[in-house]
Amino acid sequence: MKFIELTLKNHIILHGFDARDKEITEEVEVEKASKKLIAVDRILSISEKFILIKYAYNRIIYWEYIEDYDRVKTMLES
């Protein structure tokens, strides 16, 4: 399994959807960013601000990351 290391900070947890198909989310703000190893096969998408990662129990988290988008893209391509 391949991993990449990113510095992650605030995040939005997607818990599911309500009866009207609206996302049920929880916003989490942290004081300090921290480095995390992320399994590449858990990454669903990446934007200039967020990396979308799937977790157990069908939970999805939008993480803010500190690194430059192009650097992260290069890490994923290699």
N, C-alpha and C positions, 0 to 999 in steps of 0.2 A: 504494500500500500504506500502510495506517495503522499508526502506531507509538505506543506509550505508554512513558513513562519510569518505571521503578520502581527502588527500592533493594533489591537482593537480597543474601542472605547464604548460610547453609548450604543444602545441597540433597541430594536423593536421586535418583540416576540409576537408572532402570529399564532394564536391559540386555536383558530378555526373560524367558522362563519356562523352567523345567527340565522334565524328563520327567513330573513330578507336577503340573505347572501352577502351581508355586510361583514367585513373582516372584524374579528374580535382581537384587539391588539393590546399590548402592555408596553409602554415606553419606559426604558430604564436608562437613567443618567448616572454615570459613575464619575468619581472625582479624578481618577487617574487611569490613563490607558495602560494596558498590559499586553505582553507578548503571548501569543498562543500558537500552538501547532495545529494546523487544520488539515484533515484528510481531504485530498483533492476530490475524491469521489463523492463527497458530501456537498460540494459547491454547486449551486444551481445557476447562479449568474453573478455578474460583477458590473458595477457602474463606477462612475468617477468618485462616488462618495460611499456607496454601500457594497458589501459582499453578502449575498444571500446564501445561507447555509441551512441544510436540513438536519434535523436531530430525531431522536427516537420519539415515538408516539405521534408521528406526523406533525411535529412542531417545526416551524421554520423561523429563523431569526435573521433580521436585517442588521448587520453589524456595520458601524462606521469604522473605517480603517484609516490609519495615518499615512501609510506609504503612498507613493505616487502611482497613479493608475497604470501608466506604461510599465513601471517596474513590476507590478503585480501581474500584468498581462504576460510579461516576459517570463516570470517565474512559472506561470501556468503552462506556457508553451514548451518549456524545456523539460 
